[in-house]
Amino acid sequence: MSEPTEKQEEQYYSETTEDITNKKCPQCGATITFDPASGKLHCDYCGYECELPNPDDGSGICEMDFNAALNRESYNWGEQKKTVECKQCGAVTIYDALETAAVCPFCGSTSVMPATHNDTIAPGAVCPFSIPKETASESFTKWLKKKWFAPRKAKKNACPESFQGVYLPYWTFDAQTTSNFTARAGYDRKVRKKDGSYETVTDWKRVSGVFQDFIDDEMVMASKRLDKSGVKDCGPFKLSKLVPYSPQILAGFAAERYSIGLSEGWKMAQDFIRLKLKRRMESYIKSKWRCNQVSGLNFSTLYSNITYKYILVPAWISSFKYKNKNYQFAVNGQTGKVGGKAPVSAFRVILAVLLGIGACVGLYYLLR
């Protein structure tokens, strides 16, 4: 048998990836997608369902060595993908190669074009959607009804049906920390004054020591564009539900590409870790020296055994425009918690203030 030509090899590769990329239903040939309610691949046309394949041995969720990351990153997402960039808000989103992407899931703009840069680290783990779009829409509708100062027109423009499922990028970091610290431990005591009353006086003494702590899964949002969106408000996400990344889990959903790289993400994580260590050290000092207060805490930290994960978390995203301003909302794809800021009607605020003043005046004359 003759050796396959280069053209034949390319055709064979295309055929082997097509089975995953197209996600064809074996019963009717329609496209199948991941169903958050059942956690299975589902065909909306004929009702066919199948379980996701189990990951191969050794392909479970693992922590990646941060210091060696630059030498062994993979950019392979496991199947043919296309990257689309929104010219209005700058979002870069990853879709299956055959899926259409005419509208940006973050701002609703139709000005989307293929991106010229496709290199991106492939995720290591995913938190699958567990709440379907209908449940997310119900949660959003209830949340918006409670926003008393939101203009009526804005509520009409907000369409819960327009929610799109998007996997959002996060870095998580683990590290062993060793910190040298100095601080002042304060001891409170009651002192009786000349008039017979008491005041609290604090006696201070200097303390120092070494504090060791392990930081587990410090999360950093890997998107600069989402920093001021409702995504932070709809957290936290349940990392206990993480599963190893599989291309099939993303079937029917978009995945935003990270805009904050690994090195920048680690710098941001250190700021969060420092705040966490400060709180833990203050508790440690109070416990060890049995003091009431801690003041003037200073410390320097050495990080070791730093590892990371690049993960995707689920959110239902929707946006609408009101008075030429774009408002974005997010519903946690695991818990249904809603995040975002609704516009405020100045008229409704003034009306509420006047009604409050009127009620106070009426109550005053009623009680006279």
N, C-alpha and C positions, 0 to 999 in steps of 0.2 A: 504494500500500500504506500502510495506516495505521501511525502510530508505535506501538511497543510500550508497553503500560501499565507502571506501576511493578511491579504484581504479576507480569506476564510477565517483566520484567527479573530479578526475584528468582528465578523458576523457572529461567530460562536459566542464571544463575550457579550454582545448585544442581546442575544437570545437568552443567555443565562440570567442577566440582570432584569430582563423585561418581566419575568414572572413576579418579581417583588415590586418593581416600579409601578406596573399597571394595577396590581392588586385585583386581578380579575376573579370574580365569583366562579367556582368550578361548576355550579349548577346552571346559572343563567348568563354568565359572561359580563355582568354589570360590575361596576367598581365597588369594592368593599372598603370600609373605613373602620377605625377603632371606635368602639362604643364605650363611653365612660361608665354607663350604668351597669353593664355586664362585665366589662373588662375584657371583651372578646372582639375579634374582627367580625363585622356584621355587614350583611348585604341588605340595603333598604328595599330593594326591588322584590326579592323572593324570600327574604327572611333567613337566609343561610347564615350560620355562625360557626366559628371555629376558635379554638384556644390559641393564644400566642405560643410559639415554640419556646421551649425552655432553653436558656443559654447553655452553650457548650461548657464542658468542664474547664475551669480556669478563667472563664469570662465574666465572673461575678464582679460586684462593685469593689474596687480597690483604691487605696490611697496612692497617689503618684508622688514620687520624690520631687520636691520643688527645685532643689539645686540641680537636678539632672534634667529638668523639664525641657530646656531649650535644645537639648541634644536628641530627644526622642519623641517629639510630638507627632501625632498622626492627624492628617487632614481628611481622612476617609470616613464619611458618614454611613457607609455600608450599602449604598445604592445610588443611582443617578439622582442628583439634586440640581436645582437651579436657585440662584440667588437674585433677589429682586430688591431694588432700592427705591424708596419714596423720595421724590424730588422736593416735596413740601416739608416733611418733618425729618427726613434723613434716616428713617428706619430701614435697616437691612434685614430682610426676612428670607428664610430658607424654606423652599417647598419641594415636593416631589416633582420630578422633571415634567410630568404630563399634566400637572394641576394648573389651572388658570389662576392668575393673581392680578385681577384688574383693579382692585381696590385695596388701599393700605389698611390693614386691620387696626392701626393705631390712631389715625387721624381722619380716615374716610376719604382721603384724596384718591383720585383716579390717575394722578400723575406718577405712575410707577413704571420703571424701566429695568431691564436686566443690568445687574451690577457687573462691573469689569473686574472686581477683585473677589475671588472665590476661596482663597486660602483661609481656613478657619479650623481650629482644633475641634475634633469630634467630641461630643459629650460622652462622659463615662457612665452616667446614671440619669434616670428620669423619674419624676413623680407623676404617674399617669393621672389623667382626668378621672374623677369619680363622681362629678356632678354634671348632668347633661345641660344643654343650652336652655331648656324649658325651665329647669329649676333655677338657673342663674338669672333668667329674665324675671321670674317671680320675686327673687330676693332683691333685685335691682328696683323693681316697681314699688315694693314695700318700702325700701330705703328712701326712694325719691319722694314718696308721699309724706314722709315725716319731715322733709325739708320745707318748713312753713314759709320761709322767706324766698324760696325759689320762685321766679316768675312763672305764671301759668303757661305762657308761650314756650318757655324753656322746657317745661314738663311735656308739652306736646311734641316738641322737636326731639326729645330723647326717645329713641325707639329701642326697646329691649330686644326686639326681634333681630336687630342688627349686630348682636354680639357675635364675635368670632373667637374661636378657640386658638390660643397662641401659647406655645411653650417659651418661657422667658429664661434668659441665661443668668446663672449665679456661679460664683466661685465659693467653695468652702475650704477652710484651712484648719489643719490640726498642727499643734506644736507643743513641745515641752518648754516651759519657761522657768528661768532661774533669775530672781530679782534681788539685788542688794537694796535695802531701804533704810532710811532714817526718818524719824517722826517724833512728835511730842504726844505723850499719853497724858490725858487729863482726868483728874479725880475730883468729882464734885462733893462738896460738903455744905451743910447748912450753917449759917452764922447768924446769931441773934443780934439785931440792931438795938440801939438805945431805946427806940420807941416800942420795943417788944416784938416787932415783926421780924421775919427771917428773910435772908437773901442767900442766893447760891454763889459760892466762891469755888473756883476751880484751881487746883494745884497741878502744876505741870512738871513732867520729867522727860528727859530725852531717852529714846529707845532706838535700837537698830537691830538688824538681823538679816537673814536670808529667807526668802519665800519662794517655794517651788510649787508650780501648778501646771496641770495639763489642760490645754485649750482644745475643745472638741467641736468640730463643725462650726467655726466662725463664718457666718454667711456674708457675702458681699455681692450686691447687685452688680452684674457685669454689663450694665447699660447706662450710659450717661444720659440718654434721652428720656429714660423712665424715672430719673431721680426725683422729678417733681410731679409725677403722675400719681394715680391712685393705687399703684401696685403696692407701695410700701404700706399703705393703710389697710390693704386687704389681707396682709399677713397675720400671723406667721404661717409657713408651710410645714407640713408634717414630713420631716426627712426620714422618719421611720418607715414611710411608704415607698422609699426609693427602690427602684429595680434596675438591673443592668440595662444599659441602652440597647434598644433594638429598633431598627428602622420601621418595623411594623407598628410600634406604639405611636409614631407620629402620623400614621395614615389618617388623612382627612383634616389635619391640623397644620398650622404654620409654626415655625420655630425662629425666634429672633436671633440673629447672630450677635455675639458679644461685641461691644464697642470699648470696653475696658479690658485691657490685656492682663495677662497673668501677673506680671511684675507690678503694674499699677494697682491691681486688685490686692496684692499682698501688702503694699504700702497702706492702702485704706484699711485693710484688716488689722494692721498693727495699731491704728488709731482706736478702733473699736476694742481691741484686746487690752490696750492700756487702760481704758476706762473700766473694763471688767476687772482687771487686776487690781486697780485702785480700790474698788469696792470690796473685793475679797481680802485685800491686805488690811484694810481698816477693820473688817470683822475679825481677822486673825489677831491683830494687835489688841483689840478689845478683849478677846478671849484669853490670849496668853498673858497679858499684863493686868487683866481684870480692871480695866479703866472704863470711864464713862464716855470719854470723847477722844477723838484723834485729830490732831492738827499738824500742819506743816509736813505732810507726807511727801517725801522725795524718793524716787527709786529709778534704777536703770535695769534693763532686762536683757538677758541673753536668750536667744531662741535656738532651739536645736530640734532635730528630727522633724523638720517641717515637711508636711505632706499636703496635698490638695486634691480636690475633685472638681471637675467641671460638670455641673448638673443643669437640668432643665426642669422648671416648675410650671404647673398649669394655671392659666388665667383666662377668663372670658373677658375680652376687651370690647368696649364700645365708646364712641365719641359723637358729639354733636356740636353744632355751631350756634352761638347766641350772641347777637350784636357783634359779628365779625370776630368773635373769639372762640377758639376751640376748647371744649371741655371733654376730658377723657375720664372714663370710669373703668374699673376693673373688679371682677368678681372672682374670688379665690376658687379655683377649680377643684379644690378638695373639700373646703368647709362652707362655701357659699357666702363668706364675709365680703361685704362691698366696700370699696375704697374709691375716693375721688372727692372733688369739691364742686358743689352745685353753685350756679350763679346766684347772686343776691339781688333782689329787687329793692331799690331805695324807697320806692313808694310803699311797699309792704312793711319795711322797717319803720318808716315814719308813722304809718297807720297804726302799727302795733304800739309805738311809744305813746301816741295820742290816746289810744284806747286804754293804755295802762294808767296814764295820768287821769283820764276821765273816771276810771274805776276807783282810783285812790281818792279823788275829790268826792265822788258819790259816797264812798265808805265813810269819809270824814264827816259829811253832813248827816249821814244815817246814824252815826254813833254819838253825835252831839247831844 
